[in-house]
Amino acid sequence: MVMFISGIRPDAALRTADEIQKKLSEKSIEHKYSDISDKLTVSMGIYNTEYAGQDIYSLIDKADIALYRAKEKGRNRYEVYTEEY
């Protein structure tokens, strides 16, 4: 999942990501085609910035980079894009 939320503080974006993961976990949705987990989980890439007319493809790319960092570190987690990537 790539998450775009504008106009909120970074800590609010993290709380939103936590809440999404919590709600999905509470649903306990079966994932019978996964070799990794029997329950559906979500990994997220977050890029928190003011939109300010930036190219949408650049925003998506940065969130996508964070998403794949999250997946590299394990499932069911999120990463926030930083310039160190």
N, C-alpha and C positions, 0 to 999 in steps of 0.2 A: 504494500500500500504506500502510495506517495501522498503525503498530507500537505495541503496548502491552507494556511489560516493567516489572515492578515489582521493587523490592528490589535493584536494581543501581545502580552509580555511573553518572553521565552518560557518562564516557569508555568504559565497557563497552557502553553502548547504541550509541555511535558505532562502536565496533569491530564490534558485531553487524551494524549497517547496512552497514559496509564489507564484511564477510564475505558477506552476502547478495548484494550487488552483484558481488563477485568470483566467487562460485560460479555465479551466473546467467551471467556473461560467459564463464566457462570452458565452460559447456554449449553456448554459441553456438547458441541456439534460433532458427530462422528465423521471421521475422515478415513474411510476404509481403503482408499487408494494410495495412502501415504506409507512409505517404508520407514519414516522417521517418527511419526506420532499417530496414535489412533484418534486423536481429537484435533479439530481445526484450530490453528493458531494464526497469528498475524505478525509479520515483521513490517516495520515502517521506516521510511526515510523522511526526515523533517528538514526543511530549509526555511528558517524563520528570518524574514526580511521585510522591509517595506517595499511594496511593489514598485512604486515610483517609475512606472513606464518601462521596466526592464523587459527584455525579450522573454516571452513565455517559455520558449524552448530552453533558454538558459536556466530558468527557474526549475523546470522539470528535470533537466539534466543534473542539477545540483541535488535535488531531492532524491533522484534515482541513484546517484553515487552514494548518498547516505544509506539508502535502502540496501544496496548490495554490501555495504560495510556491515550493516546489521546482520545480514544473512551469513556473511563470512564468520562472524563472531558467535553464531548460533541462531536457533530459531526462536520465535516468539519474543522479539525484542525490538527496540528502535534505536536509531542513531540520528543525531543532529548534524547536519552538514557544517563543517568548518573549513576555513581556507587552507588548513593543513592537509586536506585531502588532495 
